[in-house]
Amino acid sequence: MHEINKADRDEANADSPPASDQSEQQRPLGEIYSVQQAQTPRLPFDDRVSRIFLGPGGLRPIWRLFLYLAMSRALFLLLDATLNYAAEHFDVLQLWIELASEVVLLLAAVVPALIMARLEWRRLDDYGLPRRCAFGKLFWTGAVWGIAALSVLILALHGAGAFTFGRLALHGSRILKFAAFWGVFFLIVAFAEEFLLRGYTQFTLSQATSFWPAAVLLSIAFGAIHFLNPGEAWQGILAAAGIGFFFCLTLWRTGSLWFAVGFHAAWDWGESYLYSVPDSGGVSPGHLLKSSFHGPKWLTGGSVGPEGSVLIFVLLLLLWIVFDRVYPEVKYDQNPPIKIVAA
């Protein structure tokens, strides 16, 4: 036998686990876990509350959305009360009051988003309406699609004997005046509704869930708000939700709301002015034609207008298929980089 020198003994001792570790290895696993669990300190109450409201990126998306909607509602009530006061005390034409009402809705949608953009260190462009694309190719392409899609629906109803164009209801310069008025009016409507339902809301809710679950929820909301329109019916509600869902597809594939804004404005203008039919249950004054419907409500849409016709769902399916082929690439950026905006 040979002696083990001191260096060999030290090396052997270094390789062997400490006595405390050896004893712990011999203890049951459940006992070790319970001891470790008991030694883990519980988070203070303030920290637990903070985790409910705060995440890695600051205030959680759902709370940012609630804050935005609360500010939007408060601003709308304030501006609407001011408008009602002005309408009662000043002699203003009803059409101008209706135009001002849409401006109020637009401000209630955009101003809170500007505030949230500052809080989130973002630009308003991140929420679906980049300024570099303003009234560019996507907007006008959307406008062409909107008027073309409505024309296909109207011609189908005409071919089925359910729609008659009638004679002109306007003459002379009034044709151009009302065409311009309703063009501006429905452009504001399109901006307000698209940004409110598919701008900041879609962007923020997508961060909490993902794009398509958010799109479904907001499309249902878009259909539901049409209950406020007089003469609306369940067919029109479903059609509005379907159109809103199609607009979500255009946002997903083009990366912005400009196509949807153009489509939305042209569709409403075509219904209310050009073809002079009910739009979501209402007939606008100053329309171009003395048109009329004939036949069952399931075909004509009744008081709802073409959006209540069964043919609208066929049209929406065709629009989805064609758009999917023309715009196959996904361009929506769900998490654009944060840009620190100088004060």
Beta strands, then each sheet from edge to edge (+ up, - down):
strand 1: 54-55
strand 2: 58-59
strand 3: 163-164
strand 4: 292-293
sheet 1: 1+ 2-
sheet 2: 3+ 4-
end
